[in-house]
Amino acid sequence: MRRFIEIMWLVISAVSLVEMAVGFNSEGWKGEHFQIFGILFVAATFMYFFRKRQRKRIEDRKNNS
């Protein structure tokens, strides 16, 4: 289940990146569409790496016990 959540964060990040490109092409750097999906991209990428590190710690604890 934890890997599924990681993959979902990665998918959200990828979709946000595509939406950023669409927003950039239509409105440029200062477009609201670009900025919102830029923030979402950064947050989703952070959450992906955070959850991945958290899962590995949990797996290591289980293996060492």
C-alpha angles and dihedrals in degrees: 000000000000092000090051090056090049091052091049091054089050091051091049089051092051094047090049091052091053091048089050089056091049091048092048092051093050104036109009129226096324097050116122091226091057094047097048094049090043090059091045091050092053093045094047092047090050091049091049093056093039093052092044092054091045092051092050091052091051092048091049091051091051092048094048095048 
